[in-house]
Amino acid sequence: MSSDVIVKEDGTTLWITLNRPERKNAYDADMAADIADALEGASGFRSVVITGSGDSFCAGGSLAKLSAPTTAEMRGLYRASLRLFDAIRSCPRPVIAAVNGAAAGGGNELVVACDLAVAARSATFGQTGPRVGSAPVTGATNVMGVQIGEKRAKELSLLCRRYPAERAYEMGLVNEVVDDDALISTVQGMCAEFEALSPRYLEIAKVSSNLWWNSARDNFASGLGMLVQAVGSADMVEGATAFLEKRRARFPEPE
């Protein structure tokens, strides 16, 4: 486990903190694997919390190498992302997203994958795919529609807008919004509630609630396959380069 992911025990809860604040906690393949490892080893706890360090929750997959991508690198990142999201869903314990800041792109999909989500009032949400030369195929274009409705999900996925925490709550993307300084205590209180509940039957309830996630699983795989075929495309390179250079992308005209 590298210092990019901090795993700590807090009583009956396992806290997993993404720890790359200088890149807004965007994860690479190694970080995704570390988070998945922690989730897959969490059966002895009553609950799991995922949060970010600094003032960001998670900016999704790292774009650092996308301006000069290789198929092998991108395939590795995509596979690691899918394993991470699957690990959240297959973890026998409830997984709570403690959203302390911006949840963007794959970070927003991380919220979609978690069982529950509590947001700090300063947190923001949204997808970035088409804006940076990608597409959010592991939750935002499929399962998020079940959570907040198809039209809202398409609005997030296609327009790449940013939404404040209160709006995310109104749409149904998060369970609760609290003042920033109350985020940790609120999540700890939610975790304490699980201590009075049967772990066995919580697991049954969680597994059975994965109906829509499991139904969309083949769609995740096919979507990632399409992304692999687009590795190195002009759209991908321009989107990533523009993001890193902090300018508006100039994508090729539609054909």
Backbone as a ProteinNet text record, in pm:
[ID]
protein_1_A
[PRIMARY]
MSSDVIVKEDGTTLWITLNRPERKNAYDADMAADIADALEGASGFRSVVITGSGDSFCAGGSLAKLSAPTTAEMRGLYRASLRLFDAIRSCPRPVIAAVNGAAAGGGNELVVACDLAVAARSATFGQTGPRVGSAPVTGATNVMGVQIGEKRAKELSLLCRRYPAERAYEMGLVNEVVDDDALISTVQGMCAEFEALSPRYLEIAKVSSNLWWNSARDNFASGLGMLVQAVGSADMVEGATAFLEKRRARFPEPE
[TERTIARY]
85.2	0	88.8	73.6	156	94.5	170.8	121.8	12.7	-13.1	-119.2	-257.7	-265.1	-391.6	-366.8	-440.1	-425.2	-541.9	-511.8	-614.3	-600.5	-705.8	-702.2	-828.2	-809.9	-922.4	-972.4	-1103.2	-1166.3	-1277.8	-1243.1	-1340.6	-1382	-1510.8	-1562.3	-1565.3	-1508.4	-1511.9	-1372.3	-1363	-1238.8	-1247.8	-1154.7	-1150.4	-1043.5	-1081.4	-989.7	-982	-863.4	-846.3	-756.4	-808.1	-726.6	-634.6	-504.3	-406.7	-311.5	-366.7	-287	-347.4	-345.7	-413.7	-358.4	-229.7	-171.7	-232.5	-297.6	-368.6	-516.3	-565.9	-707.4	-752.5	-659.5	-685.4	-729.4	-689.2	-710.2	-629.4	-688.1	-620.8	-558.7	-446.4	-388	-417.3	-363.7	-394.8	-349.2	-232.7	-181.1	-269.3	-312.5	-401.2	-532.5	-589.7	-716.2	-701.4	-587	-562.8	-551.8	-485.1	-471.8	-607.6	-692.7	-826.5	-906.8	-899.3	-971.2	-921.8	-789.7	-733.8	-791.3	-797.7	-850.6	-996.6	-1075	-1216.5	-1235	-1152.2	-1164.3	-1119.6	-1048.8	-1007.5	-1086.3	-1202.2	-1276.7	-1389.2	-1393.8	-1507.9	-1517.3	-1406.1	-1408.2	-1459	-1493.8	-1544.7	-1696.7	-1755.7	-1900.8	-1937.9	-1844.2	-1869.7	-1736.6	-1743.1	-1625.1	-1657.6	-1560.5	-1576.7	-1466.1	-1502.6	-1404.9	-1412.3	-1298.4	-1293.7	-1163.9	-1143.1	-1022.7	-947.1	-818.9	-738.5	-741.5	-708.2	-710.2	-851.7	-869	-1000.3	-1073.7	-1029.7	-1095.5	-1131.2	-1239.6	-1275.7	-1199.6	-1229.5	-1159	-1189.5	-1082.8	-1098.8	-1101.4	-1124.5	-1134.6	-1000.4	-993.1	-868.1	-770.8	-644.1	-543.1	-528.1	-522	-507.5	-362.7	-271	-133	-71.2	-107.1	-44.2	-132.8	-247.9	-342.2	-304.6	-215.6	-174.7	-79.4	-20.8	64	37.8	-83.9	-124.6	-72.9	-61.1	-37.7	-157.3	-186.2	-301.3	-284	-163	-139	-165.6	-118.3	-139.8	-288	-356.9	-497.7	-581.3	-548	-619.3	-600.5	-479.4	-453.8	-533.8	-543.3	-621.1	-768.9	-820.7	-962.7	-995.7	-911.4	-936	-928	-831.3	-818	-939.6	-991.4	-1110.7	-1229.8	-1247.4	-1360.5	-1348.2	-1225.6	-1205.2	-1238.1	-1199.6	-1228.6	-1378.2	-1452.8	-1596.8	-1664.4	-1620	-1675	-1645.1	-1526.4	-1489.7	-1580.8	-1623.2	-1718.2	-1849.4	-1897.1	-2026.3	-2023.5	-1910.2	-1902.7	-1853	-1805.8	-1766.7	-1887.8	-1871.1	-1988.4	-2039.4	-1963.4	-2003.1	-2051.8	-2140.2	-2183.9	-2065.6	-2059.3	-1951.2	-2010.6	-1958.6	-2009.1	-1906.3	-1951	-1865	-1879	-1768.4	-1765.4	-1705.4	-1791.8	-1748.1	-1707.9	-1577.7	-1524.1	-1493.1	-1504.6	-1473.1	-1521.2	-1449.3	-1492.5	-1490.2	-1602	-1612.9	-1637.6	-1533.7	-1541.4	-1506.8	-1572.6	-1541.9	-1557.3	-1449.7	-1452.8	-1476	-1447.2	-1477.9	-1627.2	-1700.9	-1846.4	-1900.2	-1839.4	-1880.2	-1847.5	-1744	-1713.1	-1828.2	-1887.6	-2004.6	-2122.4	-2141.7	-2248.5	-2232.4	-2108.5	-2083.2	-2105.4	-2079.6	-2091.9	-2238	-2257.8	-2393.1	-2464.4	-2390.7	-2445.2	-2344.9	-2390.5	-2299.8	-2345.6	-2248.8	-2271.6	-2176.1	-2227.9	-2147	-2128.5	-2007.4	-1983.8	-2050.7	-2091.7	-2165.8	-2082.2	-1950.9	-1864.1	-1834.2	-1879.1	-1850.3	-1922.5	-1864.3	-1927.4	-1923.4	-2012.3	-2027.1	-2039.9	-2001.2	-2021.3	-1929.5	-1967.4	-1886	-1801.6	-1692.1	-1599.8	-1570.2	-1617.6	-1575.7	-1563.7	-1675	-1666.7	-1589.4	-1573.5	-1497.2	-1346.6	-1302.8	-1158.6	-1119.1	-1209.3	-1176.1	-1193.8	-1307.4	-1337.8	-1489.2	-1535.2	-1678.1	-1695.3	-1793.5	-1810.8	-1895.4	-1833.9	-1910.4	-1921.2	-1858.8	-1863	-1950.1	-2072.5	-2168.8	-2251.7	-2188.6	-2261.3	-2357.2	-2322.3	-2409.8	-2510.8	-2514.3	-2603.9	-2667	-2590.3	-2647.7	-2695.1	-2627.7	-2669.6	-2810.9	-2850.3	-2985.7	-3090.3	-3057.3	-3148	-3156.5	-3045	-3039.6	-3107.3	-3086.7	-3138.2	-3229.6	-3254.1	-3338.7	-3256.1	-3305.9	-3228.3	-3194.8	-3291.8	-3267.3	-3160.9	-3168.1	-3069	-2932.1	-2928	-2800.5	-2736.8	-2817.7	-2764	-2716.6	-2785	-2742.5	-2601.8	-2577.3	-2445.2	-2341	-2376.8	-2279.3	-2248	-2346.7	-2328.9	-2288.1	-2337.5	-2309	-2189.4	-2149.4	-2029.1	-2038.9	-2156.9	-2173.6	-2128.5	-2106.3	-2073.9	-2195.1	-2218.5	-2335.2	-2293.2	-2348.1	-2319.2	-2384.2	-2338.4	-2384.9	-2536	-2594.3	-2738.9	-2816.2	-2766.1	-2832	-2815.8	-2698.7	-2676	-2772.1	-2798.3	-2894.5	-3036	-3074	-3207.9	-3227.5	-3122.1	-3131	-3129.1	-3082.4	-3076.2	-2940.2	-2837.5	-2703.5	-2637.6	-2674.7	-2621.9	-2737.2	-2709.3	-2812.3	-2831.4	-2722.5	-2727.3	-2619.3	-2647.3	-2549.3	-2535.2	-2410.2	-2385.4	-2277.6	-2267.5	-2159.3	-2025.3	-1927.5	-1797.9	-1739.2	-1748.8	-1686.4	-1766.8	-1883.6	-1965.5	-1960.8	-1884.7	-1884	-1836.2	-1720.5	-1663.1	-1753.5	-1799.9	-1884.4	-2016.6	-2070.8	-2196.2	-2176.2	-2067.4	-2039.5	-2009.8	-1936.5	-1910.6	-2040.8	-2135.6	-2265.5	-2341	-2333.4	-2397.1	-2333.6	-2201.6	-2131.3	-2171.4	-2190.9	-2231.4	-2367.2	-2454.6	-2584.9	-2571.3	-2469.5	-2451.8	-2411.6	-2355.7	-2312.4	-2430.2	-2550.3	-2669.4	-2741.1	-2687.9	-2755.4	-2678.3	-2750.1	-2689.9	-2600.3	-2469.4	-2381.7	-2426.8	-2477.4	-2521.6	-2636.2	-2735.3	-2851.1	-2827.3	-2734.6	-2693.1	-2628.1	-2546.8	-2482.4	-2585.8	-2684.2	-2790.1	-2863.7	-2896.6	-2967.3	-2882.4	-2751.3	-2663.7	-2651	-2624.6	-2606.2	-2731.5	-2847.8	-2971.3	-2999.9	-2944.3	-2966.2	-2877.1	-2786.1	-2696	-2761.2	-2891.5	-2961.5	-2926.5	-2940.2	-2918.6	-2771.5	-2686.2	-2542	-2500.5	-2546.9	-2511.9	-2568.2	-2687.5	-2748.4	-2668.5	-2604.4	-2527.4	-2382.9	-2343.3	-2201.5	-2147	-2222.9	-2176.6	-2161.4	-2248	-2238.9	-2110.1	-2067.1	-1939.1	-1826.2	-1824.1	-1715.1	-1710.9	-1828.1	-1830.5	-1791.7	-1834.1	-1797.5	-1647.6	-1586.1	-1441.6	-1368.9	-1425.2	-1366.1	-1365.6	-1473.2	-1478.4	-1377.5	-1360.1	-1262.1	-1121.1	-1092.4	-960.8	-935.9	-1038.6	-1022.9	-1002.5	-1041.4	-1025.2	-895.6	-814.3	-687.6	-600.3	-548	-461.8	-536.4	-668.9	-746.5	-720.6	-747.6	-727.5	-811	-930.1	-1017.6	-958.5	-907	-849.1	-727.5	-638.4	-515.2	-544.4	-633.6	-667.2	-737.8	-829.7	-902.1	-809.3	-719.3	-626.8	-527.2	-475.7	-378.5	-440.3	-560.9	-628.9	-652.8	-690.8	-713.2	-584.6	-474.9	-347.5	-296.4	-328.5	-286	-386.9	-496.1	-601.2	-658.9	-693.2	-755.7	-874.4	-954.5	-1068.7	-1020.1	-1074.3	-1032.2	-1083.9	-1004	-1044.6	-1055.1	-1168.1	-1188.3	-1208.7	-1176.2	-1204.2	-1352.1	-1385.5	-1525.8	-1588	-1719.6	-1786.8	-1781.9	-1775.8	-1768.2	-1899.9
-119.3	0	124.4	210.3	330	442.5	552.4	667.8	742.2	702.3	765.8	725.7	618.1	572.3	543.6	612.9	594.2	511.1	401.3	312.2	309.7	349	354.8	293.4	232.3	177.8	281.4	295.2	382.4	302.7	231.9	143.3	33.4	28.4	-75.7	-31.5	84.8	139.8	143.8	110.6	124.1	250.1	342.5	466.9	456.2	484.6	482.3	624.5	684.6	823.1	829.1	886.9	911.3	1028.3	1007.8	1103.2	1155.1	1214.3	1285.9	1424.5	1508	1638.9	1729.4	1713.5	1800.4	1776.1	1662.9	1637	1609.4	1669.6	1660.9	1515.5	1433.9	1293.2	1210.3	1254.5	1170.8	1043	931.5	803.6	747.8	678.7	601.7	454.6	367.2	224.8	169.2	213.5	162.5	205.6	332.4	378.9	303	283.5	210.3	69.9	7.2	-128.7	-129.5	-28.1	-20.6	-3.8	80.7	100.1	-29.1	-96.2	-222.2	-326.6	-332.7	-427.7	-402.6	-275.5	-242	-282.1	-256.3	-292.6	-444	-514.9	-660.9	-724.9	-648.2	-698.8	-640.7	-583.8	-510	-588.9	-719	-797	-798.3	-772.8	-775	-647.2	-549.5	-422.9	-416.6	-314.6	-294.2	-201.1	-114.7	-19.9	28.3	90	143.6	285.4	375.7	513.5	544.5	607.1	655.2	807.2	872.7	1018.4	1062.8	1194.1	1247.7	1337.5	1357.1	1448.7	1588	1688.3	1824.6	1872.8	1953.8	2012.6	1947.2	1827.9	1755.6	1614.3	1563.9	1424.1	1336.3	1349	1272	1329.5	1352.5	1405.5	1293.7	1169.7	1058.3	1002.3	940.7	884.3	994.1	974	1073.8	1093.6	1218.8	1251.5	1281.5	1262.4	1304.9	1242.9	1117.5	1048.4	1045.3	1106.8	1095.9	1180.1	1279	1358.5	1280.9	1172.3	1083.4	940.6	890.3	763.7	641.9	532.4	403.4	314.7	224.1	136.2	53.4	5.2	-77.9	-0.3	124.3	205.9	232.9	268.4	301.6	178.4	67.2	-55.7	-88.6	-68.2	-93.3	-2.4	126.8	220	185.8	153.6	119.8	-5.7	-105.5	-229.8	-205.9	-123.8	-93.4	-16.2	75.5	150.8	58	-33.1	-124.9	-215.1	-260.7	-343.3	-263.9	-136.2	-51.2	-38.9	-6.2	11.3	-120.4	-229.8	-360.5	-395.7	-356.3	-385.8	-313.9	-192	-119.8	-195.6	-238.9	-306.3	-446.5	-514.6	-651.4	-656.8	-542.5	-537.9	-575.7	-669.8	-713.2	-607.7	-503.2	-398.9	-273.4	-196	-71.1	22.2	83.2	175.7	315.9	410.1	547.5	639.5	723.4	828.3	951.7	995	1119.6	1224.7	1296.9	1383.3	1519.3	1537.9	1656.5	1771.1	1747.6	1851.1	1808.9	1850.3	1821.9	1672.1	1622.7	1486.1	1499.5	1477.4	1504.3	1380.5	1362.6	1250.2	1117.6	1038.5	911.2	927.3	1046.3	1072.6	1081.1	1136.1	1136.8	994.5	915.3	775.2	695.6	736.8	674.1	694.7	813.8	841.5	754.4	739.8	654.8	511.3	463.1	324.3	299.6	400.9	382	361.5	292.3	262.5	386.6	471.8	595.4	706.7	831.1	943.9	1061.7	1120	1242.3	1347	1465.4	1569.1	1689.7	1742.7	1872.5	1979.2	2086.6	2189.2	2251.4	2249.4	2307.6	2210.6	2085.9	1985.2	2018.3	1972.6	1986.2	1852.5	1836.7	1709.3	1732.3	1633.7	1643	1550.5	1523.1	1440.7	1530.5	1474.9	1552.9	1486.8	1363.3	1282	1352.4	1389.9	1452.8	1584.7	1647.5	1771.9	1746.1	1626.7	1597.9	1484.1	1446.8	1341.6	1202.2	1178.1	1046	1033	925.1	905.1	825.8	861.6	799.5	673.3	561.6	439.3	344.4	377.4	285.6	341.1	375.5	420.4	538.7	640.5	763.8	749.8	669.2	655.6	543.5	479.3	365	363.8	328	313.9	447.8	555.9	685.9	720.7	671.5	694.9	633.2	519.7	456.1	539.7	601	676.3	812.3	884.1	1021.2	1045.2	942.9	957.6	973.3	918.5	916.2	1055.2	1145.9	1278.2	1353.3	1344.8	1409.6	1346.3	1213.3	1145.1	1185.5	1197.5	1240.8	1386.2	1467.1	1606.1	1610.4	1529.6	1525.1	1469.9	1361.1	1290.7	1363.3	1432.2	1493.4	1639.6	1713.8	1856.9	1891.3	1797.7	1817.5	1942.3	1968.5	2081.5	2044.5	2146.6	2127	2161.6	2084.5	2103.1	2116.3	2215.8	2227.5	2112.3	2092.7	1979.8	1979.9	2096.2	2102.5	2055	2089.3	2044.1	1893.9	1841.8	1697.4	1624.2	1683.2	1624.6	1626.3	1736.2	1746.3	1642.9	1614.6	1516.8	1373.7	1352.3	1217.5	1151.8	1230.4	1174.7	1148.9	1226.1	1206.9	1198.9	1140.8	1121.6	1242.1	1317.9	1426.2	1528.8	1655.5	1762.9	1828.3	1846.3	1903.6	2010	2094	2191.8	2118.9	2184.5	2120.2	2063.7	2140.5	2095	1986.4	1951.6	1845.1	1716.1	1715.7	1599.4	1473.4	1479.5	1360	1307.6	1395.8	1350.8	1293.6	1352	1299.9	1160	1139.8	1007.5	907.5	951.5	863.2	822.7	915.2	882.9	781.8	795.3	698.6	561.1	558.3	430.7	367.1	450.8	398.7	329.9	376.7	312.4	168	141.7	6.1	-91.5	-39.1	-126.7	-196.6	-140	-200	-295.5	-311.6	-390.9	-518.9	-617.3	-747.3	-739.9	-767.9	-768.2	-868.3	-982.4	-1085.1	-1035.2	-974.1	-930.3	-797.5	-716.8	-600.1	-643.9	-748.1	-797.9	-850.7	-921.9	-972.6	-856.1	-754.4	-638	-567.1	-554.4	-486.8	-566.4	-695.3	-778.4	-777	-784.3	-786.8	-650.8	-543.1	-410.1	-383.9	-476.9	-461.9	-502.2	-522.3	-568.5	-484.3	-352.2	-267.3	-256.3	-255.2	-254.2	-379.7	-494.6	-621	-626.5	-571.6	-571.5	-485.9	-380.5	-289.8	-334.5	-440.6	-479.3	-508.7	-577.2	-604.4	-474.4	-377.5	-248	-175	-190.1	-132.4	-188.5	-321.5	-387.8	-347.9	-341.8	-304	-157.1	-72.5	68.5	88.8	15.7	26.3	-27.5	-131.3	-182.6	-77.9	-1.3	106.3	216.1	247	347.9	304.3	175.4	124.8	147.4	124.5	142.6	290	380.5	523.6	580.4	494.9	541.8	602.8	721	788.6	867.1	866.8	943.2	1092.1	1166.9	1312.2	1375.1	1322.4	1376.9	1353.3	1232.6	1202.4	1290.2	1297.4	1374.2	1522.3	1577.3	1719.2	1746.7	1660.3	1681.3	1681.1	1582.2	1573.7	1688.8	1722.2	1830.8	1963.8	1989.6	2114	2120.7	2007.5	2003.3	2036.5	1972.9	1995.7	2137.6	2196.2	2333.2	2436.5	2388.8	2475.5	2570.3	2513.4	2590.9	2513.1	2579.3	2513.5	2422.1	2301.3	2205.1	2245.7	2216.2	2238.9	2102.1	2039	1903.1	1904.1	1793.1	1783.3	1797.3	1845.5	1858.5	1720.2	1707.5	1577.5	1532.4	1402.5	1347	1279.6
0	0	0	-98.9	-107.8	-25.4	-10.8	63.8	-12.2	-137.6	-216.9	-169.2	-92.8	-35.3	112.2	198.2	343.3	393.8	459.3	513.1	665	735.6	881.6	941.3	1055.9	1130.9	1229.8	1238.3	1336.5	1402.1	1506	1569.2	1473.9	1442.8	1353	1206.9	1179	1043.1	982.6	853.4	779.2	693.5	714.4	637.7	529.7	406.2	292.5	237.7	243.2	199.4	76.8	-31.6	-150.5	-119	-137.8	-85.7	-193.2	-297.4	-396.7	-416.9	-311.1	-319.1	-427.5	-464.1	-566.3	-703.3	-723.9	-848.8	-821.1	-713.3	-673.9	-655.8	-606.7	-574.5	-695.1	-813.8	-932.4	-913.7	-948.9	-923.8	-1051.7	-1035.2	-1144.7	-1118.4	-1201.7	-1189.3	-1054.7	-1006.9	-879.3	-762.7	-763.6	-657.2	-658.7	-777.8	-788.1	-732.8	-761.8	-711.2	-559.3	-502.3	-356.6	-289.1	-347.5	-290.1	-298.9	-412.8	-430.4	-331.2	-310.1	-213.4	-74.3	-34.5	97.6	109.7	6.7	7.9	14.9	-58.3	-60.9	69.9	153.7	283.7	399	371.4	474	539	517.7	567.6	719.9	790.2	935.7	999.3	919.3	971.7	957.7	1018.2	1008	893.1	854.6	746.5	690.9	572.5	505.4	459.1	471.9	425.3	325	213.6	116.5	113	125.9	122.5	56.4	46.7	-15.6	79.7	54.1	134.3	71.4	151.1	100.2	77.3	-26.8	-53	-169.4	-210.8	-320	-276	-331.2	-308.7	-406.5	-535.6	-637.5	-775	-852.8	-988.6	-1092	-1047.9	-1141.8	-1179.7	-1296.9	-1344.5	-1383.5	-1352.5	-1382.6	-1533.3	-1576.1	-1718.5	-1756.7	-1662.9	-1685.7	-1809.5	-1842.3	-1954.4	-2079.4	-2073	-2184.6	-2305.1	-2287.3	-2402.1	-2493.1	-2439.4	-2519.6	-2472.5	-2492.4	-2431.6	-2508.4	-2435.5	-2499.9	-2468.7	-2558.9	-2538.2	-2412	-2386	-2268.4	-2139.8	-2133.6	-2013.6	-1991.6	-2096.8	-2082.4	-2051.1	-2113.9	-2081.4	-1933	-1883.2	-1741.6	-1650.7	-1686.4	-1604.9	-1608.8	-1726.8	-1738.8	-1657.5	-1667.7	-1593.9	-1443.2	-1401.6	-1259.4	-1208.9	-1290.8	-1252.4	-1233.6	-1326.9	-1317.6	-1196.5	-1169.4	-1049.6	-923.6	-919.6	-804.5	-782	-887.6	-872.3	-835.4	-895.2	-860	-714.6	-666.4	-528.2	-429.7	-464.6	-379.9	-373.8	-488.9	-495.4	-435.3	-445.5	-392.6	-248.5	-195.8	-54.9	31	123.5	202	299.2	320.7	415.1	342.2	404	342.1	319.5	202.2	167.7	152.7	230.2	231.9	167.4	77.8	22.1	110.2	171	247.1	154.1	83.7	-25.5	31.1	46.5	112.6	17.9	-114.3	-212.3	-348.8	-451.7	-588.2	-618.5	-671.8	-723.3	-872.7	-951.6	-1095.2	-1175.1	-1289.1	-1376.4	-1304.5	-1303.9	-1232.4	-1083.8	-1029.4	-889.4	-865.5	-962.7	-953.8	-967.3	-1055.7	-1069.4	-943.8	-871.1	-742.9	-645.5	-646.7	-563.5	-607.1	-737.5	-789.8	-740.8	-737.2	-698.6	-550	-465.6	-321	-280.5	-169.4	-122.8	-70.2	-1.7	54.7	31	34.5	15.4	100.5	172.1	248.6	193.2	164.1	100.8	192.1	193.7	255.4	169.8	232.4	159.3	46.5	59	-43.3	-157.3	-147.1	-249.1	-379.6	-489.5	-620.3	-691.8	-790.9	-859.4	-1009.7	-1087.9	-1231.4	-1308.4	-1431.4	-1520.7	-1610.4	-1661.6	-1744.6	-1878.5	-1901.2	-2014.6	-2149	-2213	-2345.3	-2346.6	-2231.3	-2224.7	-2231.6	-2185.5	-2180.2	-2273.4	-2364.8	-2459.3	-2403.5	-2337.6	-2282.4	-2271.8	-2209.5	-2185.9	-2057	-1974.8	-1842.3	-1847.5	-1886.3	-1914.7	-1795.9	-1681.5	-1567	-1454.6	-1490.3	-1390	-1433.4	-1491.9	-1521.5	-1638.4	-1739.3	-1856	-1841	-1726	-1708.8	-1569.3	-1467	-1332.6	-1276.1	-1306.5	-1253.7	-1299.4	-1416.9	-1463.7	-1372.6	-1311.6	-1215.8	-1088.9	-1051.1	-925.9	-934.9	-1045.9	-1052.2	-1171.4	-1252.9	-1370.5	-1496.5	-1606.5	-1730.6	-1782.2	-1783	-1837.6	-1755.5	-1623.2	-1538.5	-1559.9	-1568.3	-1587.6	-1720.5	-1825.1	-1954	-1948.1	-1870.2	-1852.3	-1792.6	-1689.8	-1628.6	-1724.8	-1795.2	-1878.6	-2008.2	-2066.6	-2197.8	-2191.8	-2092.6	-2086.1	-1997.8	-1911.4	-1828.3	-1740.5	-1688.3	-1597.4	-1456.6	-1374.1	-1233	-1148.3	-1042.8	-958.5	-812.4	-740.5	-597.5	-521	-399.7	-319.1	-299.7	-276.8	-253.4	-377	-495.7	-618.5	-634.6	-600.5	-606.8	-513.1	-397.7	-303.9	-361.5	-421.7	-481.4	-591.8	-667	-775.4	-723.9	-601.1	-546.4	-559.2	-590.2	-605.4	-470.9	-368.3	-232.9	-134.4	-17.9	83.5	173.7	193.1	291.1	258.1	288.9	277.1	414	457.5	590.2	578.9	680.4	684.1	677.6	618.4	597.9	727	835.7	959.8	1030.5	975.9	1034.6	953.1	842.6	752.9	824.5	888.2	950.1	1061.1	1148.6	1259.6	1210.1	1103.2	1047.3	991.3	919	863.6	975.8	1076.7	1191.1	1259	1268.5	1327.1	1243.5	1110.7	1022.2	1039.1	1050.9	1071.1	1203.8	1306.7	1437.6	1429.8	1341.1	1325.6	1278.4	1195.4	1145.4	1256.1	1367	1474.9	1542.4	1529	1590.7	1495.6	1374.5	1272.1	1241.9	1192.7	1163.1	1040.2	1054.5	936.9	831.2	874.9	781.2	693.4	758.4	681.2	609.4	659.7	582.8	452.4	459.5	337.3	239.1	290.1	202.1	136.3	217.1	162.9	57.7	85.4	-10.4	-139.2	-127.6	-246.8	-333.5	-270.7	-349.7	-413.2	-355.1	-412.5	-533	-562.3	-677	-809.7	-809.2	-929.5	-1051.6	-1041.6	-1158.8	-1194	-1092	-1118.2	-1194.8	-1147.4	-1213.5	-1354.9	-1373.2	-1505.9	-1603.5	-1550.8	-1636.9	-1655.2	-1585.5	-1583.4	-1723.5	-1807.7	-1944.1	-2022.7	-1992.9	-2059.3	-2020.8	-1894.2	-1852.4	-1938.5	-1948.9	-2020.4	-2167.3	-2231.5	-2372.8	-2390.6	-2298.6	-2305.5	-2290.6	-2197.7	-2180.4	-2303	-2364.3	-2487.7	-2597.2	-2606.2	-2705	-2673	-2543.9	-2505.6	-2542.7	-2526.3	-2563.9	-2712.9	-2795.2	-2939.4	-2976.2	-2886.5	-2913.8	-2856.6	-2792.3	-2734.9	-2844.7	-2819.3	-2915.6	-3021.1	-3015.7	-3114.2	-3096.1	-3202.3	-3196.2	-3085.6	-3064.7	-2960.4	-2822.1	-2798	-2667.4	-2640.5	-2735.8	-2716.5	-2696.9	-2778.2	-2765	-2633.2	-2594.5	-2469.6	-2349.3	-2343.2	-2230.6	-2231.6	-2350.3	-2361.1	-2318.4	-2364.4	-2327.6	-2177.7	-2117.8	-1973	-1898.2	-1938.3	-1870.2	-1891.6	-2007.7	-2037.1	-1989.4	-1928.3	-1873	-1978.9	-2092.7	-2199.4	-2254.4	-2335.6	-2398.2	-2510.5	-2515.5	-2617.7	-2755.2	-2857	-2995.8	-3064.3	-3045.9	-3098	-3249.7	-3316.9	-3462.1	-3489.3	-3606.5	-3645.3	-3661	-3637.9	-3655.3	-3800.6	-3818.8	-3954.6	-3992.6
[MASK]
+++++++++++++++++++++++++++++++++++++++++++++++++++++++++++++++++++++++++++++++++++++++++++++++++++++++++++++++++++++++++++++++++++++++++++++++++++++++++++++++++++++++++++++++++++++++++++++++++++++++++++++++++++++++++++++++++++++++++++++++++++++++++++++++

